[in-house]
């Protein structure tokens, strides 16, 4: 996770998520105070669950470090493309 103030990354925190269960991550991420998720891929159901938590979702992000992705987002230069989620849910 990255804490942003005045358009700058002021803190980076690595957190361990709970065990994966369908539908659990969006609520957990929301409880962490996250407002935006950047991912390479994500199923439609997951995207909808994040939206229900008022979390903005970007999928199809390039394979970069989390910091690089956040910096791109902050500079309005985040490149997204095809959703890399390739399995049914």
Beta strands, then each sheet from edge to edge (+ up, - down):
strand 1: 2-5
strand 2: 8-12
strand 3: 36-38
strand 4: 56-58
sheet 1: 1+ 2-
sheet 2: 3+ 4+
end
